[in-house]
Amino acid sequence: MYTILFTIAAYLIGSISFAVVASRLFGLADPRTYGSKNPGATNVLRSGSKKAAIATLVGDCAKGWLAVWLAVQFGERFGVEDGGVALVAIAVFLGHLWPVFFRFVGGKGVATALGVLLGLNVWLGLATLVTWLVVAYAFRYSSLAALVAAIFAPFYYGLLFGADEKLFAVIAMSLLLLYRHSSNIGNLMAGKESKIGSKSKGAATAKPAVKKK
């Protein structure tokens, strides 16, 4: 029973789209309407607002970490074991991909996945983050960095902890990340993928309403 409650709570936490929230707070256009139409930090950065992009990145990462941390720290006293923690990890990630609060139109899950990995183990998260940073710095493609990091994450977990229920959660997240980046894979192969920092023409700042006299 408590495992179900933790899982539902994790999904609801994951359903908070910080890309949309941050864009509204900073007076920007909805990130689902320009660029890649993905409500994530990279697309928000195309608006030209680094502050909004950082807020999105931190928020999406934090929600993944928080859901897993709560399950790890408090789940055991309620009978939530490793299998339950694995369900929580998947649930918060699914909440980001298909958020109930935003008509099930979510992001691709890179920052949230990082948060989940950090919640499972700091070294696991840091190893995956370093992988992303190295590829992103070398090639300037956020999507390519995410794909490589997603492939390596299960291997890092296996090396650190071996095979268990949480490894299957990491594998599931990696597969979903690859699936959500299918269009990016096509763009990379065609040489059409946008590089980190490139601005989108449709990322206009939301115009304030003009008051009639």
N, CA, C and O of each residue as an XYZ file, in Angstrom:
852
protein
N       0.823     -1.212      0.000
C       0.000      0.000      0.000
C       0.859      1.266      0.000
O       0.625      2.182     -0.789
N       1.856      1.312      0.890
C       2.715      2.489      0.956
C       3.576      2.625     -0.292
O       3.896      3.737     -0.714
N       3.949      1.497     -0.878
C       4.717      1.560     -2.126
C       3.905      2.241     -3.215
O       4.441      3.032     -3.991
N       2.613      1.937     -3.275
C       1.732      2.572     -4.255
C       1.634      4.065     -3.998
O       1.669      4.859     -4.938
N       1.509      4.460     -2.724
C       1.410      5.877     -2.379
C       2.687      6.631     -2.743
O       2.631      7.738     -3.280
N       3.832      6.026     -2.448
C       5.112      6.652     -2.801
C       5.230      6.792     -4.325
O       5.728      7.801     -4.825
N       4.773      5.783     -5.046
C       4.859      5.792     -6.510
C       3.960      6.863     -7.109
O       4.372      7.577     -8.024
N       2.733      6.983     -6.602
C       1.812      8.011     -7.094
C       2.356      9.406     -6.788
O       2.317     10.298     -7.636
N       2.865      9.583     -5.561
C       3.438     10.877     -5.183
C       4.611     11.234     -6.090
O       4.770     12.392     -6.476
N       5.431     10.241     -6.431
C       6.580     10.472     -7.309
C       6.121     10.913     -8.690
O       6.696     11.828     -9.280
N       5.086     10.263     -9.202
C       4.568     10.648    -10.529
C       4.055     12.088    -10.512
O       4.294     12.838    -11.459
N       3.365     12.475     -9.465
C       2.835     13.834     -9.366
C       3.956     14.860     -9.248
O       3.876     15.939     -9.834
N       4.994     14.530     -8.497
C       6.166     15.413     -8.406
C       6.803     15.564     -9.786
O       7.160     16.669    -10.196
N       6.941     14.458    -10.489
C       7.527     14.490    -11.824
C       6.693     15.270    -12.826
O       7.221     15.761    -13.824
N       5.400     15.388    -12.573
C       4.495     16.072    -13.498
C       4.613     17.586    -13.456
O       4.007     18.280    -14.274
N       5.387     18.104    -12.511
C       5.620     19.556    -12.467
C       6.644     19.918    -13.535
O       7.818     19.572    -13.404
N       6.219     20.603    -14.581
C       7.112     20.966    -15.685
C       7.762     22.317    -15.392
O       7.139     23.365    -15.564
N       9.006     22.283    -14.953
C       9.683     23.522    -14.597
C      10.027     24.369    -15.816
O      10.254     25.571    -15.678
N      10.071     23.781    -16.994
C      10.304     24.565    -18.213
C       9.134     25.512    -18.448
O       9.330     26.683    -18.770
N       7.925     25.001    -18.285
C       6.733     25.822    -18.470
C       6.601     26.829    -17.336
O       6.310     28.002    -17.570
N       6.815     26.369    -16.105
C       6.703     27.247    -14.939
C       7.721     28.387    -15.007
O       7.371     29.549    -14.806
N       8.976     28.053    -15.291
C      10.027     29.071    -15.361
C       9.775     30.054    -16.493
O      10.001     31.255    -16.337
N       9.310     29.554    -17.628
C       9.030     30.425    -18.773
C       7.937     31.432    -18.437
O       8.017     32.597    -18.827
N       6.929     30.984    -17.722
C       5.862     31.904    -17.317
C       6.370     32.942    -16.333
O       6.019     34.119    -16.422
N       7.201     32.501    -15.391
C       7.738     33.422    -14.386
C       8.640     34.483    -15.009
O       8.660     35.629    -14.560
N       9.395     34.095    -16.059
C      10.309     35.026    -16.709
C       9.661     35.739    -17.901
O      10.338     36.475    -18.619
N       8.364     35.528    -18.118
C       7.662     36.208    -19.197
C       8.054     35.751    -20.580
O       8.047     36.541    -21.524
N       8.398     34.469    -20.713
C       8.819     33.926    -22.000
C       7.690     33.137    -22.653
O       6.704     32.784    -22.006
N       7.852     32.872    -23.931
C       6.884     32.052    -24.645
C       6.931     30.623    -24.125
O       7.949     30.179    -23.596
N       5.841     29.919    -24.276
C       5.766     28.519    -23.865
C       6.789     27.714    -24.664
O       6.751     27.740    -25.894
N       7.703     27.000    -24.003
C       8.745     26.249    -24.728
C       8.190     25.142    -25.619
O       8.912     24.592    -26.451
N       6.922     24.818    -25.447
C       6.300     23.806    -26.293
C       5.851     24.372    -27.630
O       5.273     23.657    -28.449
N       6.117     25.672    -27.857
C       5.663     26.328    -29.088
C       6.803     26.764    -30.007
O       6.544     27.313    -31.078
N       8.057     26.535    -29.616
C       9.171     26.964    -30.466
C      10.325     25.968    -30.378
O      10.330     25.063    -29.544
N      11.299     26.161    -31.260
C      12.477     25.287    -31.270
C      12.103     23.834    -31.454
O      11.398     23.477    -32.398
N      12.579     22.993    -30.546
C      12.276     21.561    -30.609
C      10.901     21.249    -30.031
O      10.437     20.110    -30.077
N      10.248     22.297    -29.477
C       8.939     22.149    -28.808
C       9.018     21.228    -27.590
O       8.012     20.682    -27.136
N      10.213     21.073    -27.084
C      10.434     20.234    -25.908
C      10.520     21.109    -24.666
O      11.352     22.015    -24.615
N       9.679     20.860    -23.660
C       9.758     21.636    -22.425
C      10.917     21.183    -21.545
O      10.733     20.492    -20.544
N      12.107     21.591    -21.949
C      13.317     21.219    -21.222
C      14.293     22.381    -21.198
O      14.077     23.390    -21.869
N      15.361     22.246    -20.432
C      16.316     23.334    -20.245
C      16.988     23.766    -21.543
O      17.174     24.960    -21.776
N      17.353     22.804    -22.391
C      18.036     23.154    -23.642
C      17.159     24.005    -24.541
O      17.634     24.967    -25.146
N      15.883     23.658    -24.634
C      14.985     24.439    -25.487
C      14.682     25.803    -24.866
O      14.565     26.797    -25.583
N      14.556     25.857    -23.543
C      14.342     27.142    -22.880
C      15.541     28.059    -23.118
O      15.381     29.273    -23.246
N      16.733     27.483    -23.178
C      17.937     28.277    -23.443
C      17.855     28.950    -24.806
O      18.445     30.011    -25.006
N      17.138     28.353    -25.738
C      16.983     28.942    -27.071
C      16.184     30.243    -27.030
O      16.194     31.014    -27.990
N      15.496     30.483    -25.921
C      14.758     31.738    -25.776
C      15.721     32.900    -25.532
O      15.348     34.064    -25.680
N      16.960     32.579    -25.158
C      17.944     33.601    -24.853
C      18.057     33.904    -23.374
O      18.912     34.690    -22.967
N      17.205     33.290    -22.563
C      17.226     33.532    -21.121
C      17.981     32.411    -20.412
O      17.460     31.311    -20.228
N      19.208     32.710    -20.022
C      20.011     31.718    -19.313
C      19.438     31.454    -17.921
O      19.507     30.330    -17.422
N      18.878     32.480    -17.298
C      18.314     32.309    -15.966
C      17.136     31.335    -15.985
O      17.010     30.480    -15.108
N      16.290     31.472    -16.979
C      15.138     30.568    -17.097
C      15.601     29.152    -17.386
O      15.027     28.190    -16.875
N      16.640     29.019    -18.207
C      17.164     27.691    -18.538
C      17.771     27.027    -17.311
O      17.580     25.832    -17.084
N      18.509     27.814    -16.512
C      19.117     27.275    -15.290
C      18.035     26.875    -14.295
O      18.138     25.831    -13.651
N      16.996     27.702    -14.165
C      15.890     27.390    -13.260
C      15.202     26.100    -13.690
O      14.814     25.286    -12.851
N      15.053     25.917    -14.994
C      14.442     24.695    -15.521
C      15.306     23.484    -15.215
O      14.812     22.453    -14.759
N      16.599     23.620    -15.471
C      17.538     22.521    -15.238
C      17.550     22.103    -13.771
O      17.457     20.918    -13.452
N      17.665     23.087    -12.886
C      17.718     22.801    -11.450
C      16.409     22.199    -10.966
O      16.411     21.234    -10.203
N      15.291     22.767    -11.408
C      13.991     22.271    -10.978
C      13.719     20.852    -11.435
O      13.269     20.019    -10.648
N      13.990     20.568    -12.712
C      13.740     19.228    -13.240
C      14.652     18.189    -12.598
O      14.237     17.059    -12.339
N      15.891     18.582    -12.345
C      16.828     17.670    -11.687
C      16.421     17.439    -10.235
O      16.455     16.314     -9.736
N      16.036     18.523     -9.570
C      15.694     18.446     -8.143
C      14.481     17.557     -7.894
O      14.437     16.827     -6.904
N      13.503     17.616     -8.786
C      12.294     16.807     -8.548
C      12.604     15.315     -8.675
O      12.043     14.500     -7.943
N      13.495     14.956     -9.603
C      13.903     13.563     -9.724
C      14.646     13.088     -8.497
O      14.426     11.983     -8.001
N      15.541     13.955     -8.012
C      16.306     13.622     -6.802
C      15.396     13.521     -5.586
O      15.512     12.584     -4.796
N      14.487     14.489     -5.433
C      13.629     14.539     -4.248
C      12.760     13.293     -4.112
O      12.662     12.714     -3.030
N      12.134     12.885     -5.207
C      11.244     11.721     -5.149
C      11.994     10.468     -4.716
O      11.513      9.708     -3.875
N      13.177     10.257     -5.295
C      13.963      9.069     -4.961
C      14.539      9.186     -3.554
O      14.550      8.208     -2.806
N      15.018     10.372     -3.187
C      15.584     10.581     -1.851
C      14.559     10.296     -0.768
O      14.878      9.666      0.240
N      13.336     10.752     -0.966
C      12.282     10.509      0.013
C      12.019      9.016      0.172
O      11.828      8.521      1.283
N      12.011      8.304     -0.958
C      11.776      6.857     -0.908
C      12.917      6.125     -0.215
O      12.692      5.188      0.550
N      14.142      6.561     -0.490
C      15.312      5.917      0.111
C      15.391      6.213      1.612
O      15.694      5.330      2.415
N      15.115      7.463      1.972
C      15.281      7.879      3.360
C      14.139      7.432      4.270
O      14.368      7.075      5.425
N      12.918      7.451      3.756
C      11.759      7.194      4.607
C      10.947      5.966      4.209
O      10.057      5.533      4.940
N      11.269      5.408      3.032
C      10.478      4.283      2.545
C      10.597      3.021      3.382
O       9.622      2.290      3.555
N      11.779      2.769      3.897
C      12.012      1.505      4.612
C      11.093      1.345      5.827
O      10.612      0.247      6.105
N      10.853      2.433      6.540
C       9.995      2.342      7.732
C       8.536      2.059      7.358
O       7.736      1.668      8.208
N       8.197      2.260      6.075
C       6.842      1.966      5.608
C       6.800      0.706      4.746
O       5.789      0.413      4.108
N       7.894     -0.024      4.735
C       7.935     -1.267      3.985
C       8.241     -1.107      2.507
O       8.007     -2.023      1.720
N       8.764      0.056      2.126
C       9.144      0.290      0.726
C      10.590     -0.158      0.553
O      11.510      0.507      1.029
N      10.790     -1.277     -0.124
C      12.127     -1.839     -0.296
C      12.722     -1.425     -1.642
O      12.220     -0.506     -2.289
N      13.783     -2.099     -2.060
C      14.478     -1.725     -3.295
C      13.554     -1.727     -4.516
O      13.653     -0.861     -5.385
N      12.665     -2.706     -4.564
C      11.725     -2.756     -5.686
C      10.816     -1.542     -5.706
O      10.482     -1.020     -6.770
N      10.413     -1.090     -4.504
C       9.585      0.109     -4.414
C      10.341      1.358     -4.818
O       9.785      2.234     -5.480
N      11.607      1.449     -4.425
C      12.448      2.584     -4.822
C      12.595      2.613     -6.340
O      12.580      3.682     -6.949
N      12.734      1.449     -6.942
C      12.830      1.363     -8.400
C      11.554      1.881     -9.059
O      11.614      2.583    -10.068
N      10.407      1.535     -8.491
C       9.123      2.019     -9.025
C       9.013      3.535     -8.892
O       8.532      4.214     -9.800
N       9.463      4.057     -7.757
C       9.453      5.502     -7.546
C      10.335      6.197     -8.578
O       9.955      7.230     -9.130
N      11.511      5.631     -8.837
C      12.434      6.208     -9.822
C      11.787      6.279    -11.203
O      11.887      7.295    -11.892
N      11.133      5.209    -11.597
C      10.472      5.184    -12.902
C       9.280      6.134    -12.917
O       9.041      6.813    -13.916
N       8.523      6.187    -11.809
C       7.309      7.000    -11.753
C       7.603      8.490    -11.894
O       6.911      9.182    -12.641
N       8.615      8.998    -11.192
C       8.923     10.423    -11.292
C       9.425     10.747    -12.689
O       9.174     11.839    -13.200
N      10.129      9.816    -13.307
C      10.614     10.008    -14.673
C       9.448     10.023    -15.663
O       9.401     10.861    -16.564
N       8.513      9.097    -15.489
C       7.330      9.054    -16.357
C       6.482     10.308    -16.178
O       5.880     10.800    -17.132
N       6.436     10.826    -14.935
C       5.697     12.054    -14.699
C       6.245     13.213    -15.506
O       5.491     14.057    -15.990
N       7.564     13.252    -15.651
C       8.179     14.308    -16.461
C       7.865     14.118    -17.938
O       7.588     15.086    -18.646
N       7.906     12.884    -18.400
C       7.651     12.625    -19.823
C       6.203     12.864    -20.199
O       5.906     13.430    -21.251
N       5.300     12.426    -19.326
C       3.862     12.557    -19.589
C       3.176     13.144    -18.355
O       2.523     12.417    -17.607
N       3.319     14.460    -18.136
C       2.806     15.100    -16.924
C       1.287     15.292    -16.936
O       0.722     15.818    -17.895
N       0.652     14.865    -15.877
C      -0.801     14.979    -15.780
C      -1.233     16.435    -15.695
O      -2.351     16.760    -16.096
N      -0.384     17.321    -15.186
C      -0.735     18.729    -15.025
C      -0.630     19.525    -16.327
O      -1.126     20.649    -16.402
N       0.008     18.959    -17.347
C       0.228     19.680    -18.602
C      -0.225     18.853    -19.803
O       0.444     18.799    -20.835
N      -1.382     18.211    -19.636
C      -2.016     17.452    -20.714
C      -1.095     16.375    -21.287
O      -1.153     16.062    -22.476
N      -0.261     15.823    -20.440
C       0.622     14.704    -20.781
C       1.634     15.047    -21.874
O       2.132     14.167    -22.577
N       1.929     16.347    -22.004
C       2.958     16.792    -22.956
C       4.173     17.225    -22.138
O       4.196     18.324    -21.584
N       5.185     16.352    -22.066
C       6.343     16.622    -21.232
C       7.646     16.677    -21.989
O       7.674     16.674    -23.219
N       8.727     16.727    -21.233
C      10.053     16.827    -21.826
C      10.662     15.470    -22.128
O       9.985     14.441    -22.102
N      11.942     15.493    -22.412
C      12.639     14.261    -22.788
C      13.305     13.580    -21.596
O      13.733     12.430    -21.692
N      13.392     14.289    -20.477
C      13.760     13.628    -19.232
C      15.220     13.594    -18.851
O      15.584     12.872    -17.922
N      16.076     14.345    -19.529
C      17.516     14.268    -19.245
C      17.835     14.757    -17.834
O      18.496     14.055    -17.069
N      17.365     15.964    -17.485
C      17.663     16.518    -16.161
C      17.000     15.704    -15.057
O      17.593     15.477    -14.003
N      15.771     15.268    -15.303
C      15.069     14.468    -14.292
C      15.759     13.125    -14.086
O      15.866     12.643    -12.958
N      16.223     12.526    -15.170
C      16.959     11.262    -15.059
C      18.232     11.455    -14.238
O      18.587     10.601    -13.425
N      18.913     12.577    -14.451
C      20.116     12.870    -13.657
C      19.763     12.975    -12.179
O      20.477     12.454    -11.323
N      18.661     13.648    -11.889
C      18.230     13.764    -10.507
C      17.931     12.413     -9.882
O      18.272     12.163     -8.726
N      17.295     11.546    -10.652
C      16.998     10.188    -10.175
C      18.284      9.433     -9.868
O      18.390      8.772     -8.835
N      19.256      9.530    -10.761
C      20.536      8.838    -10.562
C      21.266      9.377     -9.340
O      21.861      8.608     -8.585
N      21.225     10.689     -9.137
C      21.847     11.282     -7.952
C      21.139     10.824     -6.683
O      21.772     10.646     -5.643
N      19.823     10.634     -6.772
C      19.062     10.144     -5.633
C      19.400      8.703     -5.297
O      19.427      8.315     -4.129
N      19.658      7.914     -6.331
C      20.033      6.513     -6.113
C      21.434      6.419     -5.523
O      21.677      5.653     -4.590
N      22.356      7.211     -6.079
C      23.725      7.234     -5.570
C      24.457      8.429     -6.184
O      24.419      8.632     -7.397
N      25.110      9.203     -5.350
C      25.783     10.415     -5.809
C      26.840     10.108     -6.863
O      26.936     10.811     -7.869
N      27.637      9.058     -6.636
C      28.707      8.731     -7.580
C      28.153      8.277     -8.923
O      28.732      8.557     -9.973
N      27.036      7.578     -8.881
C      26.376      7.165    -10.125
C      25.941      8.390    -10.912
O      26.161      8.473    -12.120
N      25.322      9.340    -10.219
C      24.878     10.554    -10.887
C      26.029     11.379    -11.421
O      25.961     11.900    -12.534
N      27.088     11.502    -10.634
C      28.235     12.303    -11.063
C      28.944     11.685    -12.261
O      29.370     12.400    -13.168
N      29.071     10.365    -12.270
C      29.710      9.686    -13.405
C      28.925      9.926    -14.687
O      29.503     10.165    -15.748
N      27.605      9.860    -14.577
C      26.753     10.096    -15.749
C      26.812     11.554    -16.175
O      26.829     11.857    -17.368
N      26.843     12.463    -15.192
C      26.936     13.891    -15.508
C      28.242     14.221    -16.207
O      28.253     14.983    -17.174
N      29.341     13.658    -15.729
C      30.641     13.899    -16.364
C      30.625     13.401    -17.809
O      31.173     14.051    -18.698
N      30.003     12.260    -18.038
C      29.882     11.728    -19.405
C      29.148     12.726    -20.294
O      29.572     13.000    -21.417
N      28.046     13.264    -19.783
C      27.270     14.252    -20.552
C      28.124     15.484    -20.838
O      28.149     15.972    -21.968
N      28.816     15.985    -19.830
C      29.615     17.202    -19.980
C      30.733     17.032    -21.002
O      30.985     17.928    -21.808
N      31.402     15.885    -20.966
C      32.514     15.643    -21.895
C      32.020     15.631    -23.340
O      32.617     16.261    -24.212
N      30.931     14.913    -23.586
C      30.389     14.821    -24.948
C      29.825     16.166    -25.394
O      30.015     16.572    -26.541
N      29.126     16.863    -24.483
C      28.553     18.164    -24.828
C      29.645     19.178    -25.146
O      29.510     19.962    -26.085
N      30.723     19.168    -24.370
C      31.838     20.098    -24.603
C      32.544     19.788    -25.918
O      32.953     20.695    -26.644
N      32.682     18.504    -26.216
C      33.424     18.105    -27.418
C      32.640     18.355    -28.702
O      33.213     18.749    -29.718
N      31.318     18.125    -28.653
C      30.535     18.172    -29.889
C      29.466     19.262    -29.925
O      28.930     19.565    -30.992
N      29.147     19.861    -28.760
C      28.171     20.952    -28.666
C      26.746     20.523    -28.998
O      25.905     21.353    -29.344
N      26.484     19.246    -28.892
C      25.124     18.745    -29.112
C      24.582     18.175    -27.806
O      25.081     17.167    -27.307
N      23.560     18.823    -27.256
C      22.967     18.349    -26.008
C      22.343     16.971    -26.182
O      22.457     16.117    -25.303
N      21.687     16.757    -27.313
C      21.023     15.479    -27.561
C      22.024     14.330    -27.653
O      21.784     13.252    -27.110
N      23.139     14.555    -28.335
C      24.170     13.521    -28.454
C      24.745     13.193    -27.076
O      24.964     12.027    -26.749
N      24.985     14.224    -26.278
C      25.498     14.008    -24.931
C      24.511     13.191    -24.094
O      24.908     12.313    -23.329
N      23.226     13.493    -24.250
C      22.195     12.766    -23.511
C      22.130     11.305    -23.946
O      21.965     10.413    -23.114
N      22.258     11.066    -25.231
C      22.209      9.692    -25.742
C      23.378      8.866    -25.220
O      23.201      7.727    -24.789
N      24.565      9.446    -25.262
C      25.753      8.728    -24.784
C      25.657      8.477    -23.278
O      25.963      7.383    -22.804
N      25.234      9.490    -22.535
C      25.095      9.345    -21.082
C      24.047      8.287    -20.736
O      24.222      7.517    -19.792
N      22.958      8.256    -21.504
C      21.893      7.275    -21.267
C      22.393      5.853    -21.493
O      21.994      4.932    -20.782
N      23.251      5.677    -22.463
C      23.798      4.350    -22.757
C      24.757      3.899    -21.663
O      24.794      2.723    -21.300
N      25.537      4.853    -21.140
C      26.548      4.502    -20.136
C      25.978      4.334    -18.736
O      26.541      3.589    -17.934
N      24.875      5.006    -18.422
C      24.325      4.984    -17.063
C      24.088      3.572    -16.517
O      24.495      3.292    -15.389
N      23.440      2.668    -17.278
C      23.245      1.309    -16.749
C      24.558      0.578    -16.493
O      24.661     -0.204    -15.548
N      25.561      0.829    -17.334
C      26.860      0.193    -17.132
C      27.512      0.698    -15.847
O      28.105     -0.077    -15.097
N      27.397      1.999    -15.601
C      27.937      2.550    -14.363
C      27.261      1.923    -13.156
O      27.919      1.560    -12.180
N      25.934      1.798    -13.230
C      25.209      1.210    -12.099
C      25.638     -0.236    -11.881
O      25.873     -0.663    -10.750
N      25.736     -0.980    -12.973
C      26.126     -2.383    -12.871
C      27.513     -2.549    -12.275
O      27.747     -3.456    -11.476
N      28.428     -1.676    -12.661
C      29.789     -1.741    -12.130
C      29.822     -1.417    -10.637
O      30.591     -2.010     -9.880
N      28.978     -0.468    -10.223
C      28.982     -0.041     -8.825
C      28.214     -0.989     -7.901
O      28.640     -1.252     -6.776
N      27.075     -1.499     -8.388
C      26.178     -2.233     -7.493
C      25.745     -3.612     -7.993
O      25.107     -4.364     -7.257
N      26.086     -3.944     -9.230
C      25.646     -5.229     -9.757
C      24.190     -5.177    -10.199
O      23.608     -4.098    -10.308
N      23.609     -6.334    -10.453
C      22.238     -6.407    -10.964
C      21.240     -6.492     -9.815
O      21.332     -7.373     -8.961
N      20.285     -5.565     -9.806
C      19.189     -5.610     -8.847
C      17.988     -4.884     -9.447
O      18.010     -4.512    -10.620
N      16.938     -4.681     -8.646
C      15.720     -4.058     -9.159
C      15.972     -2.639     -9.666
O      15.399     -2.223    -10.673
N      16.830     -1.901     -8.967
C      17.083     -0.518     -9.365
C      17.857     -0.433    -10.685
O      17.728      0.547    -11.418
N      18.651     -1.449    -10.984
C      19.336     -1.474    -12.276
C      18.319     -1.522    -13.407
O      18.488     -0.853    -14.427
N      17.269     -2.307    -13.230
C      16.235     -2.396    -14.267
C      15.512     -1.062    -14.439
O      15.080     -0.723    -15.541
N      15.380     -0.300    -13.338
C      14.784      1.031    -13.436
C      15.678      1.950    -14.259
O      15.188      2.719    -15.085
N      17.000      1.870    -14.033
C      17.947      2.683    -14.793
C      17.924      2.300    -16.268
O      17.975      3.168    -17.140
N      17.847      1.005    -16.545
C      17.767      0.543    -17.938
C      16.498      1.055    -18.600
O      16.525      1.495    -19.749
N      15.374      0.996    -17.866
C      14.098      1.474    -18.404
C      14.171      2.960    -18.732
O      13.686      3.388    -19.780
N      14.771      3.748    -17.846
C      14.929      5.180    -18.107
C      15.797      5.432    -19.325
O      15.497      6.303    -20.142
N      16.868      4.672    -19.444
C      17.769      4.844    -20.585
C      17.060      4.548    -21.906
O      17.219      5.278    -22.884
N      16.282      3.477    -21.920
C      15.543      3.123    -23.132
C      14.518      4.190    -23.487
O      14.337      4.523    -24.658
N      13.842      4.727    -22.462
C      12.867      5.788    -22.706
C      13.553      7.062    -23.200
O      13.017      7.769    -24.054
N      14.738      7.351    -22.660
C      15.491      8.508    -23.138
C      15.866      8.359    -24.609
O      15.761      9.310    -25.385
N      16.297      7.173    -24.981
C      16.632      6.919    -26.389
C      15.399      7.076    -27.267
O      15.470      7.647    -28.355
N      14.272      6.567    -26.786
C      13.014      6.675    -27.541
C      12.598      8.134    -27.698
O      12.199      8.551    -28.785
N      12.688      8.906    -26.625
C      12.271     10.304    -26.672
C      13.208     11.160    -27.531
O      12.845     12.262    -27.943
N      14.402     10.652    -27.796
C      15.359     11.369    -28.640
C      15.415     10.821    -30.059
O      16.372     11.080    -30.788
N      14.394     10.067    -30.454
C      14.411      9.452    -31.794
C      14.489     10.505    -32.897
O      15.192     10.310    -33.889
N      13.772     11.621    -32.734
C      13.824     12.681    -33.750
C      15.200     13.342    -33.765
O      15.699     13.728    -34.822
N      15.807     13.470    -32.589
C      17.152     14.053    -32.513
C      18.178     13.164    -33.199
O      19.114     13.650    -33.833
N      17.990     11.853    -33.065
C      18.895     10.916    -33.734
C      18.833     11.124    -35.240
O      19.858     11.134    -35.922
N      17.605     11.290    -35.752
C      17.439     11.548    -37.185
C      18.084     12.852    -37.604
O      18.719     12.924    -38.656
N      17.924     13.892    -36.782
C      18.521     15.191    -37.093
C      20.050     15.140    -37.044
O      20.727     15.766    -37.859
N      20.582     14.388    -36.077
C      22.032     14.248    -35.979
C      22.595     13.562    -37.214
O      23.627     13.971    -37.747
N      21.917     12.526    -37.660
C      22.380     11.795    -38.841
C      22.268     12.638    -40.102
O      23.048     12.478    -41.041
N      21.279     13.547    -40.113
C      21.078     14.402    -41.289
C      21.858     15.711    -41.191
O      21.850     16.511    -42.126
N      22.537     15.930    -40.054
C      23.297     17.159    -39.865
C      22.424     18.377    -39.623
O      22.844     19.503    -39.893
N      21.213     18.168    -39.118
C      20.268     19.267    -38.904
C      20.052     19.608    -37.428
O      19.280     20.511    -37.106
N      20.722     18.898    -36.545
C      20.494     19.108    -35.114
C      21.074     20.450    -34.655
O      22.187     20.820    -35.030
N      20.305     21.167    -33.841
C      20.755     22.456    -33.305
C      21.804     22.234    -32.219
O      21.716     21.294    -31.429
N      22.797     23.118    -32.198
C      23.842     23.016    -31.190
C      23.453     23.783    -29.933
O      22.548     24.617    -29.956
N      24.137     23.497    -28.855
C      23.866     24.150    -27.574
C      24.069     25.654    -27.704
O      25.100     26.108    -28.201
N      23.084     26.423    -27.255
C      23.196     27.879    -27.280
C      22.586     28.537    -28.493
O      22.461     29.761    -28.525
N      22.197     27.753    -29.508
C      21.581     28.340    -30.688
C      20.184     28.825    -30.347
O      19.439     28.142    -29.644
N      19.826     30.004    -30.844
C      18.532     30.590    -30.538
C      17.489     30.190    -31.574
O      17.808     29.961    -32.740
N      16.249     30.109    -31.133
C      15.153     29.789    -32.033
C      14.420     31.072    -32.402
O      14.204     31.933    -31.549
N      14.037     31.204    -33.671
C      13.333     32.406    -34.118
C      11.956     32.528    -33.465
O      11.425     33.627    -33.306
N      11.393     31.386    -33.094
C      10.052     31.418    -32.512
C      10.045     31.628    -31.020
O       8.980     31.639    -30.402
N      11.208     31.794    -30.429
C      11.279     31.914    -28.972
C      11.162     33.353    -28.519
O      12.031     33.878    -27.822
N      10.099     33.966    -28.917
C       9.896     35.363    -28.563
C       9.434     35.502    -27.124
O       8.776     34.621    -26.571
N       9.796     36.630    -26.535
C       9.351     36.900    -25.178
C       7.869     37.203    -25.191
O       7.383     37.904    -26.079
N       7.160     36.689    -24.231
C       5.734     36.933    -24.158
C       5.484     38.425    -23.977
O       6.100     39.061    -23.122
N       4.588     38.979    -24.776
C       4.325     40.413    -24.722
C       3.303     40.716    -23.632
O       2.290     40.027    -23.516
N       3.566     41.732    -22.847
C       2.603     42.091    -21.815
C       1.340     42.671    -22.419
O       1.381     43.285    -23.485
N       0.238     42.485    -21.756
C      -1.036     42.968    -22.256
C      -1.053     44.506    -22.241
O      -0.595     45.125    -21.280
N      -1.582     45.116    -23.309
C      -1.641     46.555    -23.409
C      -2.961     47.032    -22.819
O      -4.037     46.612    -23.244
N      -2.860     47.900    -21.851
C      -4.080     48.399    -21.203
C      -4.714     49.497    -22.048
O      -4.042     50.414    -22.520
N      -6.007     49.376    -22.221
C      -6.739     50.393    -22.973
C      -7.072     51.575    -22.075
O      -7.465     51.412    -20.920
N      -6.907     52.749    -22.627
C      -7.205     53.948    -21.836
C      -8.706     54.242    -21.898
O      -9.170     55.211    -21.299
